[in-house]
Amino acid sequence: MKRQTMPTKTQRARGKPVAYDHSHLRWQVVKRRRGVAEEVGRFRAPLDLDFKGAKTAYATHAIHSFSAKFPPQLASWAIQEFTSLRETVIDPMAGSGTTLVEACLLGRNSYGIDIDPLARLISKVKSTPMDFWKLQSETNRFEVSLGLAFKELEKARRNGSGLEGVRKQITIPEFPNRDYWFLAEVSEELALLKSQILNVADSDVRDFLLVVFSSIIITKGKTSVANVMDLAHSRPHYAKPEAKPDTLKLFIVRLMKLRKAMEKFSADADPNVSAKIIGDDAKRIALNEEKVDFVFTSPPYVNAIDYPRAHKFTVFWLGEVFGVQPGEYTNLGKSYIGTERVDKSECLQRVQVKFELRLVDKIVKELSNVDVKQAGIAHRYFSEMQQVLSEVGRVLKFDKFGVIVVGPSNIRGISVPTHEAMVELGESVVGRRWKLRCEGILRRKLDRDKRQLPVVRGLFGNGIQTEYLVVLKKVRL
């Protein structure tokens, strides 16, 4: 059967995405060596998954900075390759919602899960189309009321008072090192801005405005209202502001830009499908068995980016929205898959337990010879990913596929081929009537300008970033 082309923007805007034939895959079945899947270099047809230089800021993909996002074209390709119109996709580690947005554009229903409360909010907003006139009227009304509130604040400041002289009921949240990371006047303005947003009655508009709020804090470069530099892609680094940030102006500029993006996405999204955030734990997916047609996810790497270190700058401000206090959110970071925050005592216990998987056990043993803590961190990562893959197999329908996007790591000089380990972990998962089988591994080079991840040298190339798509299929026993 001849493969159909990608749907045009007009087709998507009309809610008539093309259905794709995926009965003839364009890559070879994986070869095997000692029970471990081996990456295949030849494909039945040219397949370029690098997407180097591709524009990634279309639809709502750029409404909020987020570390380690994969290009939306990758999710788009996978969804078209492995699903048909109106089928259901899930991303159990959804991050900023790239998979969900592409599913909406391509006429697929989707579910998302993420442990991070800010990630869930961003994903929900990015993948929820909004009525054009409602968005316009509500945000215009909000902009007027916000401008009046800021004028009151400026008048109070000229009279020698501040926020307490205007809105006594508004309090500035207390959190560690607040006055180090935010100027006092900026804190007043953010508190006033948050109060105005929480007074918006429509929940979708309110959530949209909360994402705009967060987007002026977590940014690239020195554009944040916080005293930080490049908060989106790294641990927070203090940056002394040359002048007080204009909080109102920055918010309005972002509001206009994000509203335009939302309007475009809402016009292009298929109105006959929906995206839903259904939980916060990929190890316990809140779906019955055999409910989804495709799984696409990019899990954290071993020694993953510590998202709470950056996201706390928003979460601390929006604690009541997320229902989490500063201390609780800090502790939540210990539960993230791939976290480095593992107690040494747990690491010592973990390295004594074998998976009975050749490669995974070899990695843990080699790491334990040089650093027991890092070995324990890797062991916990593999253990939790095994649980995630078990859930992936449970919710997938028979003969359907899951694609795991992951790359190699280098820990204490030890090469960790995570993609091959993921094959072992996936094929070790067995249900009552099913198992997962690796059908292939695809390789892609990373665009360093778009995918903010560490460069891995040595065994996996001299400074060339690579990651792999591990393709798993649910088959009957």
C-alpha positions in Angstrom: 0.0 0.0 0.0 1.3 3.4 -0.9 2.1 5.5 2.2 0.1 8.7 2.4 1.6 12.1 2.8 1.4 14.3 5.9 -1.8 16.2 6.4 -1.7 19.9 5.4 -2.4 22.6 7.8 -5.7 23.2 6.1 -6.7 19.5 6.6 -5.8 19.8 10.3 -7.7 23.1 10.6 -10.8 21.5 9.2 -10.5 18.6 11.6 -9.9 16.1 8.8 -6.4 14.6 9.3 -5.2 11.9 6.9 -5.4 8.3 8.2 -2.1 6.5 7.8 -1.3 3.0 6.8 1.3 1.6 9.2 1.2 -2.1 8.1 4.5 -1.8 6.3 7.2 -0.4 8.7 10.2 1.3 7.1 12.9 -0.3 9.2 14.3 -3.7 9.8 13.5 -6.1 12.6 16.3 -5.9 15.1 19.1 -8.4 15.1 20.0 -10.1 18.4 23.2 -10.9 20.1 23.3 -12.8 23.4 19.7 -11.8 24.0 20.4 -8.0 23.7 18.9 -6.0 20.8 21.5 -4.6 18.5 21.0 -1.3 16.7 20.4 -1.7 12.9 22.1 0.7 10.6 20.2 -0.1 7.3 16.6 0.7 6.7 14.2 -0.2 3.9 13.8 3.4 3.0 15.8 6.6 3.9 14.6 7.8 7.3 16.0 11.0 8.7 14.8 11.5 12.3 17.4 14.2 13.2 15.2 17.2 12.2 18.2 19.4 12.4 17.3 23.0 11.8 13.5 22.2 11.8 11.2 24.9 13.1 9.8 23.7 16.4 8.0 26.8 17.7 4.7 26.2 15.8 1.3 25.7 17.5 1.7 25.9 21.3 5.1 24.2 21.5 7.0 27.4 22.5 4.6 28.9 25.0 6.8 27.9 27.9 10.5 27.1 28.2 11.2 23.5 29.2 14.5 21.5 29.4 15.3 18.6 27.1 12.2 18.8 24.8 12.4 16.5 21.8 11.4 18.1 18.5 7.7 17.9 17.8 8.4 16.5 14.4 9.7 13.4 16.1 6.4 12.8 17.9 4.5 13.7 14.7 6.4 11.1 12.8 5.9 8.4 15.4 2.2 9.1 15.8 1.7 8.9 12.0 3.9 5.8 11.7 2.2 3.7 14.3 -1.4 4.9 14.6 -4.5 5.7 12.6 -7.1 8.5 12.8 -9.0 8.7 16.1 -6.8 6.1 17.8 -5.4 6.9 21.3 -1.9 7.8 22.3 -0.4 8.0 25.8 2.8 9.7 27.0 3.4 8.5 30.6 6.2 11.0 31.1 4.6 13.9 29.2 6.9 16.7 30.3 5.7 19.9 28.6 3.1 18.0 26.5 4.8 17.8 23.1 3.2 14.4 22.3 -0.3 15.6 23.3 -0.1 18.7 21.1 0.9 16.6 18.1 -1.8 14.1 18.8 -4.4 16.9 18.8 -3.1 18.2 15.5 -3.1 14.8 13.9 -6.6 13.7 15.0 -5.6 11.3 17.8 -6.9 11.2 21.3 -4.2 11.4 24.0 -3.4 10.9 27.6 -0.5 12.5 29.6 1.1 11.8 32.9 3.8 13.6 34.8 5.0 13.8 38.3 5.9 17.5 38.1 2.9 19.8 38.9 4.2 22.6 36.6 4.7 20.1 33.8 1.1 18.9 34.1 -0.2 22.5 34.0 1.8 23.3 30.9 0.8 20.1 29.2 -2.8 20.7 29.9 -2.8 24.3 28.6 -0.7 23.5 25.5 -3.1 20.7 24.4 -6.4 22.3 25.2 -7.9 24.3 22.3 -9.7 27.4 23.3 -12.6 29.3 21.7 -11.1 32.3 19.8 -13.7 34.9 20.9 -13.6 33.7 24.5 -9.9 33.9 24.7 -9.8 37.3 23.1 -12.6 38.9 25.3 -11.4 37.3 28.5 -7.7 38.3 28.1 -8.6 41.8 26.9 -10.8 42.3 30.0 -8.0 40.9 32.2 -5.4 43.2 30.6 -7.5 46.2 31.5 -8.1 45.2 35.1 -4.4 44.3 35.5 -3.3 47.7 34.2 -5.6 49.4 36.7 -4.3 47.3 39.6 -0.7 48.2 38.7 -1.6 51.9 38.5 -2.9 51.6 42.1 0.3 50.0 43.2 2.4 52.7 41.6 0.3 55.4 43.2 0.7 53.7 46.6 4.5 53.5 46.1 4.6 57.2 45.4 2.8 57.8 48.6 5.4 55.8 50.6 3.6 52.5 50.9 3.5 49.4 48.8 1.3 46.4 48.2 -0.1 46.5 51.7 -1.4 50.0 51.0 -3.5 48.8 48.0 -4.5 45.2 48.6 -4.1 44.2 52.2 -5.5 40.8 51.7 -2.8 39.9 49.2 0.2 38.2 50.8 3.6 37.4 49.3 4.4 33.7 49.8 7.3 32.7 52.0 9.9 30.4 50.6 13.6 29.8 50.9 15.9 32.6 49.7 12.9 34.5 48.2 14.5 38.0 48.6 17.8 36.7 47.1 16.1 35.5 43.9 13.5 38.2 43.6 13.7 42.0 44.1 11.2 43.2 46.8 9.2 45.3 44.3 9.1 42.4 41.8 7.7 40.1 44.6 4.9 42.7 45.2 4.1 42.8 41.5 4.1 39.0 41.1 1.8 38.7 44.2 -0.6 41.2 42.7 -0.4 39.6 39.3 -1.1 36.1 40.7 -4.1 37.5 42.7 -5.6 39.0 39.6 -5.2 35.7 37.7 -6.8 33.7 40.4 -9.9 35.9 40.3 -10.6 34.9 36.7 -13.7 32.7 36.7 -13.1 30.6 33.5 -10.7 27.7 34.5 -9.2 27.3 31.0 -8.4 31.0 30.7 -7.1 31.1 34.3 -4.8 28.1 33.6 -3.6 29.8 30.4 -2.8 33.0 32.3 -0.9 31.0 35.0 1.3 29.5 32.3 2.0 33.1 31.0 2.8 34.0 34.6 5.3 31.1 34.9 6.8 31.9 31.5 8.1 35.2 32.7 9.9 33.5 35.5 11.3 30.4 33.9 13.1 31.7 30.8 16.1 31.4 28.6 18.9 33.9 29.0 18.5 36.9 31.3 14.9 37.7 30.5 13.4 36.4 33.7 11.8 38.7 36.3 13.9 36.6 38.8 17.5 37.3 39.5 18.6 34.3 37.5 20.2 33.5 34.2 19.1 30.8 31.8 16.8 29.2 34.3 15.1 27.1 31.7 18.1 24.9 30.9 20.3 24.7 34.0 20.5 25.0 37.7 19.7 28.5 38.9 22.6 30.9 38.6 22.3 34.3 40.3 22.4 37.2 37.9 22.3 40.7 39.4 19.7 42.7 37.4 20.9 45.9 35.7 17.5 47.5 36.5 14.2 46.4 38.0 12.4 44.2 35.5 9.1 45.7 34.2 6.9 42.9 35.3 3.7 44.3 33.8 5.3 44.9 30.4 7.0 41.5 30.3 3.7 39.8 31.2 1.6 41.7 28.5 4.2 41.0 25.8 4.2 37.3 26.7 0.4 37.3 26.9 0.1 38.6 23.4 2.6 36.1 22.0 1.1 33.1 23.7 -2.5 34.1 22.8 -1.5 34.2 19.2 0.1 30.8 19.5 -3.0 29.4 21.2 -5.3 30.9 18.5 -3.3 29.1 15.8 -3.2 25.8 17.6 -6.9 26.0 18.3 -7.6 26.5 14.6 -5.4 23.6 13.5 -6.4 21.1 16.2 -8.9 18.4 15.4 -12.1 19.3 17.2 -13.1 15.6 17.4 -10.3 14.5 19.7 -9.2 15.5 23.2 -6.1 15.4 25.4 -6.3 14.6 29.1 -3.9 14.7 32.0 -4.7 11.6 34.0 -2.2 11.4 36.8 1.2 11.9 38.3 2.8 8.5 38.4 3.9 6.6 35.3 4.4 3.5 37.4 0.7 3.4 38.1 -1.3 4.4 35.1 -4.9 5.1 35.9 -6.3 3.2 32.9 -7.7 -0.3 32.4 -5.8 -2.9 30.4 -5.6 -2.6 26.6 -6.9 1.0 26.4 -4.4 2.7 24.2 -3.1 2.2 20.7 0.4 3.7 21.0 2.8 4.8 23.7 5.4 7.5 22.9 7.6 8.9 25.6 11.0 10.3 26.3 11.9 9.3 29.9 14.6 11.0 31.9 18.2 9.8 31.6 20.2 8.3 34.4 21.3 11.3 36.4 18.5 13.3 34.9 18.0 17.0 34.8 16.7 18.1 38.2 13.5 19.8 37.1 12.5 21.0 40.6 15.6 23.1 40.9 14.3 25.3 38.1 10.5 24.8 38.5 10.5 25.7 42.1 10.7 29.4 41.1 7.2 29.1 39.8 5.8 26.3 42.1 6.7 28.3 45.2 4.6 31.2 43.9 1.7 29.0 42.9 1.8 26.6 45.9 -2.0 27.0 46.6 -2.8 26.3 42.9 -0.8 23.0 42.9 -1.7 22.1 46.5 2.0 21.8 47.5 4.1 23.7 50.0 7.8 24.6 49.4 9.1 21.8 51.6 6.8 19.2 50.0 7.9 20.2 46.5 11.5 19.9 47.4 11.0 16.5 48.8 9.0 15.5 45.8 12.2 15.8 43.8 13.4 12.6 45.5 10.6 10.7 43.7 11.4 11.7 40.2 12.6 8.9 37.9 16.3 9.4 37.3 16.9 11.6 40.3 20.3 11.8 41.9 18.7 12.4 45.3 19.0 8.8 46.5 20.3 8.1 50.0 23.5 6.2 50.2 22.0 3.6 52.5 19.4 2.8 49.8 22.2 2.7 47.2 24.1 0.1 49.3 21.1 -2.1 49.5 20.2 -1.8 45.8 23.6 -2.8 44.5 23.2 -6.2 46.3 20.0 -7.0 44.3 20.4 -8.4 40.7 17.9 -8.0 37.9 19.1 -11.2 36.3 19.6 -9.2 33.1 23.0 -9.5 31.5 23.6 -5.9 30.4 21.7 -4.1 33.3 23.5 -6.1 35.9 26.9 -5.5 34.2 26.3 -1.7 34.2 25.4 -1.7 37.9 28.4 -3.9 38.8 30.9 -1.7 36.8 29.5 1.4 38.4 29.7 -0.1 41.9 33.4 -0.7 41.4 34.0 3.1 41.1 31.1 4.7 42.9 28.5 2.8 44.9 26.1 5.8 45.1 26.1 6.2 41.3 25.5 2.5 41.0 22.5 2.7 43.4 21.1 5.7 41.4 21.4 3.7 38.2 19.8 0.6 39.8 16.9 2.6 41.1 16.5 4.2 37.6 16.4 0.8 35.9 14.0 -0.6 38.5 11.6 2.2 38.1 11.8 2.1 34.3 11.0 -1.6 34.4 7.8 -0.7 36.4 6.9 1.9 33.8 7.4 -0.5 30.9 5.2 -3.0 32.8 2.5 -0.4 32.8 3.1 0.4 29.2 2.5 -3.2 28.3 -0.6 -3.5 30.5 -2.4 -0.5 28.9 -1.3 -1.2 25.3 -3.7 -3.1 23.0 -2.3 -6.4 21.5 -0.1 -6.0 18.5 0.3 -2.3 19.2 3.6 -0.4 19.6 5.4 1.7 22.2 8.4 3.9 21.3 10.9 4.9 24.1 13.2 7.8 23.2 16.4 7.6 25.3 20.1 8.0 24.9 23.4 6.7 26.4 25.0 8.2 29.4 28.5 8.3 30.8 28.8 8.1 34.5 32.1 8.2 36.3 33.8 7.1 33.0 31.5 4.1 32.6 29.5 4.0 29.4 25.8 3.3 30.0 24.0 2.3 26.8 20.6 3.1 28.2 18.8 2.2 25.0 20.1 -1.3 25.0 19.3 -1.6 28.7 15.8 -0.4 27.9 15.4 -3.4 25.5 16.4 -5.8 28.2 14.1 -4.2 30.7 11.2 -4.2 28.2 11.6 -7.8 27.2 11.8 -8.8 30.8 8.3 -7.6 31.4 5.7 -10.3 31.1 1.9 -10.1 31.7 -0.7 -12.8 32.1 -1.2 -13.2 28.4 1.4 -10.9 26.9 5.0 -9.8 26.7 6.9 -6.9 25.1 9.2 -7.6 22.2 11.7 -5.3 20.7 11.0 -4.7 17.0 13.9 -2.3 16.3 16.1 0.5 17.4 16.4 3.7 15.4 19.2 6.2 15.9 19.0 10.0 15.6 21.5 12.8 16.1 20.6 15.5 18.5 20.4 19.2 17.5 22.4 20.8 20.3 20.6 24.0 19.8 17.2 22.4 20.4 17.7 19.4 22.8 19.4 20.6 26.0 21.2 17.4 27.1 24.8 16.6 28.1 27.3 15.7 25.4 28.4 12.1 25.7 31.9 11.4 24.4 34.1 8.3 24.0 32.2 5.1 23.1 29.2 7.0 21.7 31.1 9.4 19.5 33.5 12.3 19.9 31.2 15.0 21.0 28.3 13.9 18.8 25.0 13.7 20.6 22.9 10.7 19.8 19.7 9.2 21.1 17.7 6.1 20.2 14.1 5.2 19.6 13.5 1.8 21.1 10.4 0.2 19.4 8.5 -2.3 21.5 5.5 -4.4 20.5 2.9 -6.0 22.7 2.5 -9.6 21.6 0.7 -12.7 22.9 2.5 -15.3 24.9 
